[in-house]
Amino acid sequence: MRQSNAYAQPVRTCAVVQGNIRRGTAEVLQHLRAHFDLVILSTWSDEAADKIPVGDWVLVLSDKPVVAGGSHRNYQRLNTAAGLRRAAELGASHVLKWRTDMLPTKLDVAQLLAWSQFAPPTGLPGRVVTCAFRNLTVKQDWFSTIPDLFAFAPLALMQLLWGDECFDYGLELHLPPGLVRDCGTAWMERPDVLGLYCAEAELYALFRQRLQTQLQRTLQHRDIAKQCMRLVDHRWFGICWFGDAGFRPITQALQHPWWTEAQWRSGEPIRAEWGYPDRGWKKKFSGKYLTRWVQKTELRMQQTWYEDHLAAQLAAPRVQQRS
């Protein structure tokens, strides 16, 4: 635990690692434990006991909800919310929401803390630090998105984003009252409903509703991104995303315009139509060919990061002996 003049209370950082046990999970936990005061593994009670990594972290086991939700959004919500409750019980002040299959080979917790405390918005304890590329702003604002890969923020703000207060795990989709008031529900009959209201859009819609209730004012996606978040290039983390064998890409689909860190700093987002547009040769080319090329580049980058990470681990004991 650290005390800093920049914070009103002692800083106790926590990483909530959520999801099922996968290839690489033990490595992810061990690496995060070297950087955070506390690490919580939030997974499922039906995981085989001999597959759950054992180490200096707290284990939280939950029963899976009967309804998984579109794109397993209920699973992710329950896992994360359970981890946040345990983090609160253990006195965490700032929390990183992370996945069990992502290894952050480049990690600076002090930088995360500084970003989260940059010009804290009035009425909030800080900002949400998250990756820029999935923060799509669309014309039907309730269907804009917040990325669900990772987030770092003061605990109270993380609970607004990922907590499950008044959350009905028996539902496939979760609609805040403001969305129903402004957009109705006829769109739910469309065959592409899970694309229009993807898991990242639901995350945004519920967060927006909660923020508006707490701050007592109307907020649009641009306001939330600019005023309540700190968007960063996800490559800053050097993330290696474990697949069944090797790594898999985490780059964005290129059919959409997305936020960038530069736009967050000084520019404006390009407002797009909701959903996943596939009309026009440019969009088809971007989706089928350009995305594939970008993914190959991403995979080569991940392999380099991972090799550098392993080399640093091997060098660390020799450095300690010399000192």
Stockholm file with secondary structure:
# STOCKHOLM 1.0

chainA/1-323         MRQSNAYAQPVRTCAVVQGNIRRGTAEVLQHLRAHFDLVILSTWSDEAADKIPVGDWVLVLSDKPVVAGGSHRNYQRLNTAAGLRRAAELGASHVLKWRTDMLPTKLDVAQLLAWSQFAPPTGLPGRVVTCAFRNLTVKQDWFSTIPDLFAFAPLALMQLLWGDECFDYGLELHLPPGLVRDCGTAWMERPDVLGLYCAEAELYALFRQRLQTQLQRTLQHRDIAKQCMRLVDHRWFGICWFGDAGFRPITQALQHPWWTEAQWRSGEPIRAEWGYPDRGWKKKFSGKYLTRWVQKTELRMQQTWYEDHLAAQLAAPRVQQRS
#=GR chainA/1-323 SS CBCCTTSSSCBCEEEEEESSCCTTHHHHHHHHHTTSSEEEEEEETTSCGGGSCCSSSEEEEECCCSCCCGGGHHHHHHHHHHHHHHHHHTTCSEEEEEETTEEESSCCHHHHHHHHTSSCCTTSSSCEEEESTTCCCBSSGGGCCCCCSCEEEEHHHHHHHHCCTTCCTTCSSCCCHHHHHHHCSGGGGSTTHHHHTCHHHHHHHHHHHHHHHHHTSCCCHHHHHHHHEEEECGGGGCEEEBCSSSBCCCCCCTTSCCCCHHHHHHCCCCCBCSSCCCCSHHHHHIIIIIHHHHHHHHHHHHHHHHHHHHHHHHHHHHHHHHC
#=GC SS_cons         CBCCTTSSSCBCEEEEEESSCCTTHHHHHHHHHTTSSEEEEEEETTSCGGGSCCSSSEEEEECCCSCCCGGGHHHHHHHHHHHHHHHHHTTCSEEEEEETTEEESSCCHHHHHHHHTSSCCTTSSSCEEEESTTCCCBSSGGGCCCCCSCEEEEHHHHHHHHCCTTCCTTCSSCCCHHHHHHHCSGGGGSTTHHHHTCHHHHHHHHHHHHHHHHHTSCCCHHHHHHHHEEEECGGGGCEEEBCSSSBCCCCCCTTSCCCCHHHHHHCCCCCBCSSCCCCSHHHHHIIIIIHHHHHHHHHHHHHHHHHHHHHHHHHHHHHHHHC
//
